[in-house]
Every structure is written in structure tokens, then in C-alpha cells.
């Protein structure tokens, strides 16, 4: 998952990646510095795209929490 996130153009740096397996399901929390965006709407769309594609790549992810930040 870390490699997947680090390869995303929308993400400059992953500060934290936390996973927790609950039976067959996985919960993921991500804190990342996002690439420069021109608006809040662009930021939200970029995060939604990352979340959607991460869930496609890792279908066992049931819960995904994504926090954009500027520093660790």
C-alpha cells in the first residue's frame, strides 16, 4: 500500500500509513502531503481518486481514512 501511495502523482509525501486487520477486512489510515492543488475542490477530488483506486487495488480495504497535511 505504501508503494501504491508513493507512486501517486497527487501525493508528495506519505507521513503515516496505518493498517489494522479486522477478520477479513482491513482499516487504513493515511496522512500525506498532497501535491499542490488550485482549490479545495481539486484537493477533495484528488483524495477521492486516491481512495477509490486504493480500494480497487486492495479490495479487502473496507474502511479508509485519508488526512491531508502539510507536515508530519
Backbone as numpy.savetxt, mean C-alpha at the origin, in Angstrom:
# Nx Ny Nz CAx CAy CAz Cx Cy Cz
5.47 -8.91 -0.77 4.64 -7.71 -0.77 5.51 -6.46 -0.77
6.60 -6.50 -0.02 7.48 -5.34 0.03 8.05 -5.06 -1.36
8.51 -6.08 -2.04 9.02 -5.90 -3.40 7.95 -5.32 -4.32
6.73 -5.84 -4.20 5.61 -5.35 -5.01 5.42 -3.85 -4.79
5.39 -3.43 -3.53 5.16 -2.02 -3.21 6.33 -1.14 -3.64
7.55 -1.62 -3.45 8.72 -0.82 -3.81 8.85 -0.61 -5.31
8.23 -1.47 -6.10 8.29 -1.33 -7.56 7.20 -0.41 -8.11
6.30 0.04 -7.27 5.21 0.91 -7.71 5.71 2.32 -7.99
5.30 2.90 -9.12 5.67 4.28 -9.44 5.03 5.27 -8.48
3.89 4.90 -7.90 3.17 5.80 -7.00 3.86 5.96 -5.65
4.77 5.05 -5.32 5.39 5.03 -4.00 6.87 5.39 -4.11
7.27 6.39 -3.31 8.69 6.76 -3.25 9.45 5.87 -2.27
8.83 5.59 -1.12 9.53 4.82 -0.09 8.52 4.16 0.84
8.72 2.90 1.14 7.88 2.19 2.12 8.56 2.30 3.48
7.89 2.97 4.42 8.42 3.10 5.77 8.16 1.84 6.59
6.94 1.33 6.52 6.56 0.16 7.30 5.63 -0.72 6.49
5.79 -2.02 6.67 4.86 -3.00 6.12 4.63 -4.02 7.22
3.40 -4.13 7.64 3.03 -5.04 8.72 1.99 -6.02 8.18
2.23 -7.31 8.40 1.25 -8.32 7.98 0.88 -9.16 9.18
-0.35 -9.61 9.18 -0.85 -10.48 10.24 -1.76 -11.52 9.61
-1.40 -12.78 9.79 -2.22 -13.86 9.24 -3.26 -14.27 10.27
-4.51 -14.32 9.82 -5.64 -14.69 10.66 -6.35 -15.86 9.97
-5.92 -17.08 10.28 -6.44 -18.25 9.57 -5.92 -18.21 8.15
-6.83 -18.26 7.18 -6.44 -18.19 5.78 -6.34 -16.76 5.25
-6.77 -15.81 6.06 -6.80 -14.42 5.62 -5.61 -13.65 6.18
-5.26 -12.57 5.50 -4.14 -11.74 5.90 -4.59 -10.29 6.02
-4.10 -9.63 7.07 -4.30 -8.20 7.26 -2.97 -7.52 6.98
-3.00 -6.42 6.23 -1.79 -5.70 5.85 -1.95 -4.23 6.21
-0.89 -3.67 6.80 -0.82 -2.22 7.05 0.44 -1.69 6.39
0.28 -0.62 5.61 1.39 -0.02 4.88 1.48 1.45 5.26
2.71 1.91 5.54 2.97 3.34 5.72 4.04 3.69 4.71
3.73 4.62 3.80 4.64 4.91 2.70 4.64 6.38 2.33
5.80 6.82 1.82 5.88 8.14 1.22 5.48 7.97 -0.24
4.46 8.71 -0.63 3.95 8.61 -1.99 4.72 9.55 -2.91
4.72 9.22 -4.18 5.31 10.10 -5.18 4.53 11.41 -5.19
5.15 12.45 -5.66 4.52 13.76 -5.69 3.24 13.72 -6.53
2.17 14.24 -5.95 0.86 14.28 -6.62 0.41 15.73 -6.73
-0.41 16.02 -7.73 -0.87 17.40 -7.94 -2.13 17.75 -7.15
-2.75 16.74 -6.52 -3.96 17.03 -5.75 -4.25 15.88 -4.79
-5.11 16.16 -3.82 -5.54 15.11 -2.89 -6.27 14.00 -3.65
-7.03 14.39 -4.66 -7.75 13.39 -5.45 -6.77 12.44 -6.15
-5.69 12.97 -6.67 -4.67 12.12 -7.32 -4.03 11.18 -6.31
-3.79 11.67 -5.11 -3.21 10.84 -4.06 -4.15 9.68 -3.70
-5.41 9.99 -3.52 -6.39 8.95 -3.18 -6.50 7.92 -4.31
-6.53 8.38 -5.54 -6.60 7.45 -6.67 -5.36 6.57 -6.75
-4.19 7.13 -6.45 -2.95 6.35 -6.47 -2.96 5.28 -5.38
-3.42 5.65 -4.20 -3.51 4.69 -3.10 -4.52 3.59 -3.45
-5.67 3.97 -3.97 -6.69 2.99 -4.35 -6.16 2.02 -5.41
-5.39 2.54 -6.35 -4.79 1.70 -7.38 -3.80 0.71 -6.77
-2.96 1.19 -5.86 -2.00 0.31 -5.18 -2.72 -0.76 -4.38
-3.76 -0.37 -3.65 -4.51 -1.33 -2.85 -5.17 -2.39 -3.73
-5.81 -1.95 -4.79 -6.50 -2.88 -5.68 -5.53 -3.88 -6.31
-4.42 -3.38 -6.80 -3.47 -4.26 -7.48 -2.72 -5.16 -6.50
-2.50 -4.68 -5.26 -1.89 -5.55 -4.25 -2.83 -6.70 -3.90
-4.12 -6.39 -3.77 -5.10 -7.45 -3.47 -5.23 -8.44 -4.63
-5.05 -7.97 -5.86 -5.07 -8.88 -7.01 -3.84 -9.79 -6.99
-2.70 -9.21 -6.65 -1.45 -9.98 -6.62 -1.40 -10.94 -5.44
-2.06 -10.56 -4.34 -2.07 -11.37 -3.12 -3.52 -11.55 -2.67
-4.25 -12.49 -3.28 -5.69 -12.63 -3.03 -6.05 -13.03 -1.60
-5.10 -13.49 -0.82 -5.39 -13.85 0.57 -5.48 -12.61 1.48
-5.16 -11.42 0.94 -5.27 -10.18 1.71 -6.74 -9.78 1.79
-7.27 -9.81 2.99 -8.67 -9.45 3.21 -8.80 -8.01 3.69
-7.90 -7.59 4.56 -7.91 -6.23 5.10 -6.62 -5.55 4.70
-6.72 -4.29 4.23 -5.54 -3.54 3.80 -5.70 -2.09 4.26
-4.77 -1.65 5.07 -4.77 -0.28 5.59 -3.54 0.42 5.04
-3.74 1.53 4.36 -2.65 2.22 3.66 -2.57 3.65 4.21
-1.44 4.00 4.80 -1.25 5.33 5.36 -0.16 6.07 4.59
-0.51 7.13 3.88 0.53 7.94 3.25 1.17 8.83 4.30
2.47 9.06 4.19 3.16 9.90 5.16 4.34 10.57 4.47
4.96 11.50 5.15 6.10 12.21 4.59 7.42 11.73 5.18
7.37 11.19 6.39 8.57 10.69 7.03 8.24 9.57 7.98
9.27 8.80 8.32 9.12 7.65 9.21 8.88 8.08 10.64
